[in-house]
Amino acid sequence: MNYDVIIIGAGPGGIFSAYELLHKTQGLRIAVFELGNPLEKRHCPIDGVRVKNCIHCPTCAIMNGFGGAGAFSDGKYNITNQFGGTLHQHIGKTEALELMAYVDKINLENGGAGTKLYSTANTAIKTLCLQNKLHLLDASVRHLGTDKNYVVLENLYRLMKDRVDFYFNTPVETVRQSENGYTVTTKRGEFFAKYCIISVGRSGSKWMERVSHEMKIPTLSNRVDIGVRVELPAAIFAHLTDELYESKIVYRTEKCQDLVRTFCMNPHGAVVSENTNGIVTVNGHSYEDPEKHTENTNFALLVAKHFSHPFTDSTGYAESIARLSNMLGGGVMVQRFGDLIRGQRSTPSRIAESFTTPTLAATPGDLSLVIPKRILDGIIEMIYALDKIAPGTANDDTLLYGVEVKFYNMEVELDEKLETLYPNLFVIGDGSGVTHSLSHASASGVHVARTIASRLNTAD
Ligand SMILES: Cc1cc2nc3c(=O)[nH]c(=O)nc-3n(C[C@H](O)[C@H](O)[C@H](O)COP(=O)(O)OP(=O)(O)OC[C@H]3O[C@@H](n4cnc5c(N)ncnc54)[C@H](O)[C@@H]3O)c2cc1C
């Protein structure tokens, strides 16, 4: 079957490629292949009662399907070049910011109206951080919330479904260059298009590695972030979250000079588990709707690990650590900060006695048996540093869930158009290793769609 453009993956990258192609062209035949379900059929079986832990579904409802990994995310849409990816290194800082603002506008037009845009500009919190050896990164952040984010996705799908052929439950198996285009194979047969956009996200990392290898597309892989998710009473961080919603704060450890940072802050949110390639790690989200708010705030504390020659398998390293926590805890493990400091494991009774009620039913355990000492020391140092700007962070009852891992896909060699060495074969979003966020992934989709549209219009 022939198309003009084939898009592999219906996460934010794929969705915004399709959206912008429809916006900039007429009568284009577009196919989107997605290994997961349509949005309304995405249901994670974990209900905290009958199913408490990940049961390793064939496709993970949290990670796969229309909306991609972002579908049930907190919908924190960060407009910044300081984190969330390195898109600006390819397309330039100004264009990257313009595209993120453009996607934000589309989100608002499609159900996100009324949501708040927070900003770090002129905040006194920056000074408070600096006085305590902490560094607050600059950003504007739109908090769509898990609920509104879902509505935006529903509306975008409705807008596109009659003009784009969506193939759900249809993983693309192989991609190969054929005469004047690309052929992809799926269980429904072979499909051809002149233009091919690969947007397979984090869950498609192994697939992307294989395809890059088969097509001899150069890649680079040397980074992974490892840490824990911290959960504490929302009141402790309220002065930060009320003003900024999400604060990205970086700390350099005194002991090893490692960088530890806060990541994915969810005021009044919930901690969740996530399954990537069969490995269960921890994450978090929160709702915009006050009725769904919890008493707690959660955020990750991550330490970046860069490897150099001869080691290249940074993902394998982090997976081994996550596997260890899965082995000991059967999934995600939780420990009180006080127990960690005293060198004792948390037990179900210690967690039950805690003044902070966990929002995820994780297995009480000992994170020091899982996380490498250097990384754990860095996290402990940062908790004490955060305690100075948010007193109470280092309380005994602060909960630490492990392991949170931020896998960075190996970076695919791409030019400023996000095009591979093969003409008209583009790789975007988290699957390219260039982006790590909703905003950067979406913006990369728009960027590539505009390139294709201009090539098509020139050819006309
Ligand atoms: C719980 C959670 C919360 C998050 N919260 C935030 C947040 O608040 N803010 C933020 O900026 N980021 C957040 N993120 C990260 C964000 O969701 C991702 O950065 C973003 O979704 C990346 O978009 P993408 O399109 O590149 O990839 P993805 O969203 O991962 O989409 C890729 C899609 O490709 C499909 N796919 C994979 N392989 C194939 C194949 N072979 N054939 C067909 N389809 C395939 C997958 O099923 C998936 O649906 C969160 C992630 C998670 C898991």
The ligand as a Tripos MOL2 file, in Angstrom:
@<TRIPOS>MOLECULE
LIG
   53    58     1     0     0
SMALL
NO_CHARGES

@<TRIPOS>ATOM
      1 C1          4.4850    8.5280   33.5340 C.3       1 LIG1
      2 C2          5.1850    9.5410   32.6540 C.ar      1 LIG1
      3 C3          5.0640   10.9010   32.9380 C.ar      1 LIG1
      4 C4          5.6890   11.8460   32.1270 C.ar      1 LIG1
      5 N1          5.4810   13.1760   32.3950 N.ar      1 LIG1
      6 C5          5.9900   14.1130   31.5760 C.ar      1 LIG1
      7 C6          5.6960   15.4930   31.7630 C.ar      1 LIG1
      8 O1          4.9250   15.8830   32.6380 O.2       1 LIG1
      9 N2          6.2930   16.4040   30.9330 N.ar      1 LIG1
     10 C7          7.1410   16.0190   29.9370 C.ar      1 LIG1
     11 O2          7.6500   16.8850   29.2230 O.2       1 LIG1
     12 N3          7.3980   14.7130   29.7040 N.ar      1 LIG1
     13 C8          6.8390   13.7570   30.4900 C.ar      1 LIG1
     14 N4          7.0930   12.4340   30.2500 N.ar      1 LIG1
     15 C9          7.9370   12.0890   29.0790 C.3       1 LIG1
     16 C10         7.1190   12.2870   27.8140 C.3       1 LIG1
     17 O3          5.9380   11.5360   27.9080 O.3       1 LIG1
     18 C11         7.9630   11.8660   26.6040 C.3       1 LIG1
     19 O4          9.1170   12.6670   26.5650 O.3       1 LIG1
     20 C12         7.1950   12.0450   25.3010 C.3       1 LIG1
     21 O5          6.0040   11.2830   25.3150 O.3       1 LIG1
     22 C13         8.0540   11.6300   24.0910 C.3       1 LIG1
     23 O6          7.2780   11.6480   22.9330 O.3       1 LIG1
     24 P1          7.6480   10.7280   21.6870 P.3       1 LIG1
     25 O7          6.5680   10.9190   20.6820 O.co2     1 LIG1
     26 O8          9.0260   10.9760   21.2880 O.co2     1 LIG1
     27 O9          7.6310    9.2310   22.2390 O.3       1 LIG1
     28 P2          6.5020    8.3870   22.9650 P.3       1 LIG1
     29 O10         5.5480    9.2720   23.6570 O.co2     1 LIG1
     30 O11         7.1950    7.3490   23.7390 O.co2     1 LIG1
     31 O12         5.7170    7.7020   21.7530 O.3       1 LIG1
     32 C14         6.2850    6.7390   20.9380 C.3       1 LIG1
     33 C15         5.1990    5.8080   20.4360 C.3       1 LIG1
     34 O13         5.7710    4.9230   19.4680 O.3       1 LIG1
     35 C16         5.2070    3.6240   19.6290 C.3       1 LIG1
     36 N5          6.1380    2.6360   19.0780 N.ar      1 LIG1
     37 C17         7.3180    2.2090   19.5990 C.ar      1 LIG1
     38 N6          7.8960    1.3180   18.7630 N.ar      1 LIG1
     39 C18         7.0570    1.1710   17.7050 C.ar      1 LIG1
     40 C19         7.0980    0.3710   16.5290 C.ar      1 LIG1
     41 N7          8.1120   -0.4360   16.2550 N.pl3     1 LIG1
     42 N8          6.0530    0.4620   15.6600 N.ar      1 LIG1
     43 C20         4.9900    1.2850   15.9150 C.ar      1 LIG1
     44 N9          4.9140    2.0650   17.0220 N.ar      1 LIG1
     45 C21         5.9340    2.0090   17.9020 C.ar      1 LIG1
     46 C22         4.9920    3.4950   21.1280 C.3       1 LIG1
     47 O14         3.9790    2.5570   21.3960 O.3       1 LIG1
     48 C23         4.5940    4.9160   21.5310 C.3       1 LIG1
     49 O15         3.1970    5.0830   21.5730 O.3       1 LIG1
     50 C24         6.4840   11.4420   31.0240 C.ar      1 LIG1
     51 C25         6.6210   10.0850   30.7410 C.ar      1 LIG1
     52 C26         5.9850    9.1310   31.5270 C.ar      1 LIG1
     53 C27         6.1200    7.6740   31.1850 C.3       1 LIG1
@<TRIPOS>BOND
     1     1     2 1
     2     2     3 ar
     3     2    52 ar
     4     3     4 ar
     5     4     5 ar
     6     4    50 ar
     7     5     6 ar
     8     6     7 ar
     9     6    13 1
    10     7     8 2
    11     7     9 ar
    12     9    10 ar
    13    10    11 2
    14    10    12 ar
    15    12    13 ar
    16    13    14 ar
    17    14    15 1
    18    14    50 ar
    19    15    16 1
    20    16    17 1
    21    16    18 1
    22    18    19 1
    23    18    20 1
    24    20    21 1
    25    20    22 1
    26    22    23 1
    27    23    24 1
    28    24    25 2
    29    24    26 1
    30    24    27 1
    31    27    28 1
    32    28    29 2
    33    28    30 1
    34    28    31 1
    35    31    32 1
    36    32    33 1
    37    33    34 1
    38    33    48 1
    39    34    35 1
    40    35    36 1
    41    35    46 1
    42    36    37 ar
    43    36    45 ar
    44    37    38 ar
    45    38    39 ar
    46    39    40 ar
    47    39    45 ar
    48    40    41 1
    49    40    42 ar
    50    42    43 ar
    51    43    44 ar
    52    44    45 ar
    53    46    47 1
    54    46    48 1
    55    48    49 1
    56    50    51 ar
    57    51    52 ar
    58    52    53 1
@<TRIPOS>SUBSTRUCTURE
     1 LIG1         1 GROUP 0 **** ****
